[in-house]
Amino acid sequence: MAAPLLALIALATGNPQAFGTSGTPPLTAPASYLRTGDHRVATVVYRLAARGISYCGASHPLTGMALHHLEDYAKADKAEATRQYGLDKGPAVLAVVAESPAARAGVQAGDILLSVNGTRLPTRPAVPAPRKPRQLAVEVDALIEREARTGALRFEALRGAHPLSLALKPVLGCPARGRLAQSNQPNAFADGRYAIMTTKMLDFVASEDELAVVMAHELAHNILGHPQRLDAQKVPHGILRGFGKNAGRVRVTEEEADRLSLKLLWAAGYDVSAAIPFWRRLYARYDPIPIPKFMRTHPSLGARERMIRQAIEELGARPGG
């Protein structure tokens, strides 16, 4: 989805990992997170990516953990983020999804990652980019993903003041990366790499199934390469998207993302039919005035409902997958 209708989201931490008397993590390790909202998003994204791989056309290494960085915090908050999380030493684990490779390896929220497979993780961007405030996060994610494609990952880390080594073996899934962004605007969007949901949109969704509806749609945009396609077609951002051929080009990507997202929902075991009440509430609140089709960048509510019902029939989908 594109503004003003949607955006995307991230990860969280809380419960300590439980270890057996042998000192090894249990096969089914619990979730660990710092913030509930981040963890909810991370869990939904991981589930969609891991179970929807047959619909993606490409594979991507999944670890089941989310990180945060010192650059993610406002200037006034950096000192406290350094004191509380040790982010001056390296990226720290923000959330761990239950039963993911990271959880099985014993990774805990709050662990500070120093290196991966012998390569030091950077604490500042290699190429400073003022207009890309999360450049460091992109570089760290790319480094970890590159190493993950070679096989197992071994992290040198700190847990509090104690050094430790963590070894995990990623699983393959859809090329899906998601995060939660702090904002008072109800939005979700895809930037070609990340699917992002705002905290206001997270407040709007009524269930985990609706949260999955939003994230599956945004992940579908990235999987299908829509941001890159629209850039190649020179479709502008902002209000000019609704004029001339631009609106039709954007609307095609929305329809494609809708169709793929429902397959991802179904594969992941979410209630596909939850998309109907979600879209009804969203349109009623944020898109109440009918707009002529030639100016619409998104399908009408009626068109979306017809497509969802057709997909449910084709997939044989029932609530819960």
N, C-alpha and C positions, 0 to 999 in steps of 0.2 A: 504494500500500500504506500501511497505517497501522501505528503501533507496536503490538506489538513486531516485526512482520515486516519493515518496510522504511523507508528514508529517501532523501536525495539529495545532489548533489555539484557540484563547480565546475571550476577551471582552473589553468594553469601557464606556465613560460617557460624558455628556455635558449639555443638556437642563434641567432646573429645573422643578420639578413636578408642575403641576397647581392644585390648590385647589379651591373648591367652597367656597361660603360665609359661609357654615356650618362648614368648617374646615376639611371635609372628602374628600378623594381623589375621583375623578370621576371614573365611572365604566370603562371607556376606558382611562386609564392614558397613557401619552406619554412615549416614551423611554427616558432614562436618561443614559448618558455615559461620560466617561472621554476621551476615545480614540475611534476613528471611527472604526479602524480595529478590535479591540476587540469586539466592539458592533456588527459588521457585523457577526462575527463568532458565537457569543453567540446567536444571533437571528436565524441563520440558524440551529444551533444545537438544540435549544429549539423547533423550528418548526418541525424538523425531529423527535425528541423524542416524542413530544406531539401527533402528528398525526399518527405516525407509530407504535403505541403501539400494534396493532393487529398482527404485524409481529415479535414481539420481544420475546415472550415466557416468559417474566418476566417483572414486573413493577418496577418503580423507581420513587421516589418523585421528582418533578420538582418545583423549586422556580422561575426561570426566572431571577436570578441575578448571577453575577460573582464577585468574590472577588480578592483583591490583598493583599500581605503581605510584611512586611519589608524584609523578606528573599528573595523575588523575585528580589531585587535590588542588584547591584554590591556594593562591600564594599565602593567604593568612592562615591556612590550615596545615601547611607543610610541616611546620615544626612539631605540631601535635601528632601528625601522621607518622613522622619519623620516630617520635618518642614512643608512641603506642604500638606501631607495627614494625619498626626497624626498616622502613622502606628505603633508607639511604644505603643499605647494604645490598639490596637487590629486590626483585619483585617478590611479593608474598602471596600465599594462597588465600584467596577470598572465599572459595566454596569448593566442596568436593561432593560429587553426586554419588549417592549410595549405589553399591554394586558395580561401580565403574572401575576401570584399571587403576585410577588413582586411589580409590577407596580400598581396593584389594591390596595395594602396595603399602597401605598404612599412612598415606599422606593425610595431613591434618590442616584444617584452616589455621592460618597464622604462621605456618612454616615459611621461612624465608629461603628462596632458592638462589644459590650462589653460582652454580654452573650446571651445564647439561653435557654429558659425555665428554667432559674435560674442557669444554669451552665456557669461559666466564660469561655470565649473563650481564648485559650492560645495565647501567643505572641512569644513563642519559642517551638520547638519540645519537646515532652515528652522524647523521646529517640533520642538524636543527632545522625544523620547518615550522615557523610561527603560525602558519595557517592550518597546520595539522597538529592539534594539541595532543593527540594520542599516538604520535609517531613512535614513541618508545614502545608502547604496547604492541603496535603492529610489528616492529622489529623483533621483539622478544617472542611473540607468537610465531612469527615466520621461522625464527631460529629453531624453536622447539619442534615445529612441524617438520622442518627439513631433517632434523635428527631422527624424528619419529619414523620417517619413511625408510630409514636404514635398519630399523628393528627396535630393540629395547632401548629405553631411556634410563640413564642413571644420573640422578641429581645429587650434588653435594648441597647440603642445606643446613639451616640452623633452626632448632626448635627451642625458643628462648635463647639461652646462652650455650646450648649444647649442640655440637656438630653431629650430623648424621648423614648417612647415604640412603637414598630411596631409589629403588629400581622398579620400573613398571613397563609393561608391554601394551602399547596402544591397540585398540581394536579399530577396524575399518568401518566407516559410515559415510553418510552424505557430507559434502563440503559445507559444513554448517558451523558458523560462529555467531554467538548471540551475546548481547549484553544489555544491561539496564542503565538508562540514563536519567539523571535527576532533572525533572522539568515539570512545570505546572500546566503544560500543554498536553492534552490527550492525543498522543501520536505514536506511530510506529513506521519505520522505513528501512530500506535496504541500501547500502552504499557500495555494493559490489563485493565487499568482503564480510562485513558484519551485518546482522539483522539486529535492529535496535528498537527497544520499547521504552517509552518514558514511564516514570513512576506514576504519573497521572493516569496513563492508560492501564497500568497495572491495577490501580484503584478502581477503574471502570469495569474490568472484566469480572464476571460473576462466579467463575469457577476455573479449575485447572483446564477443563475442556475448552473454555473460551480463551484462556491464555494460550493454549496450544493452537487455536484457530488463528490468532494474531501472528504468532511466531512462525507457524507453518507457512503462512502467506508470504511473510518477509523472507524467510529462508528460500522459498520457491523463486522469488525474484533473483536472488543471488545464484542459485543453482542453474537457472535458465540464462544467466548472463544479461538480464534486462538493463541494469545501469549502464553497462558497456554498450549495449545495442542502442539505447537512446542517445548516449553521447555521440556514437558514430553517426546517428541520424541528425545530429545537431539540434536535438530537442532541448529547449532551454528549461531552466528551473524557474519556479515561481509562477506568477499569474499567466505568463505568456504560454504556458503549457496548454491552456484551454482554448487556444485560437488556431484556426487553419488545420493543417494536417497533424499538428502536434497532438491535439486531443485524441484523435483516432489512434495514433501510434502508441500513446500511453495506455489507452483503453485496451488495446490488444494485449499488452503486457500484463495488465490487471486480470484479464480473462484467463490468460495462460497460467498466471500464478494461482488464481482461484482453483483451477482444475488440478494442478499438481499438488497444491496444499491439501486438498481433500484426500488424495491418495496417501500423502505422508501421514495425515491424521489417522486414516484407516489402518495403515501398516503399523502405526505405533499404538493402536488400541484405544485411541481417544474416541469420544462420541462425535461422529461426523455431523450428526443432526444439530449439535450445539451451535453450529455456524449460523443457523437461521435466527434464533432469538438474539444472538450477538449482533448480527447485521441489522436486524430490526431496531434494536435499541440504539445502535450507533447512528443509523440514518435518521431516526426520530429526533435525536438530540443535536446532531451536527450537520445534517444534510436534509433539512425538512422541506426545502423549496425545490420543486421539480425543475431541472435544468434541461434544455434541449439536448438531444443525444449528440449533435455535432459539436457541442461545447463540453461534453462530459469527458473527464479523464478516467472516471471509474464507471463500471456498469451500474445501471439502476438497481434499486432494491429488488424489483420484480425479476429482472434478468438474473440476479445473483440467486434468488430463491429457486428459480426454475433450474438453474445449473446444478445447485446443491441437491435438489430432489432427484435429478437425473443421475448424478454421481452416486447417490445413496442406492438407487436402484441397480446401477451397473456394478457397484462393488458388493452389493448384498450386505451393506453395512448395517449393523445394529448398534444401539448405544453401548459404548465400551469397547467397540471393535469387533 
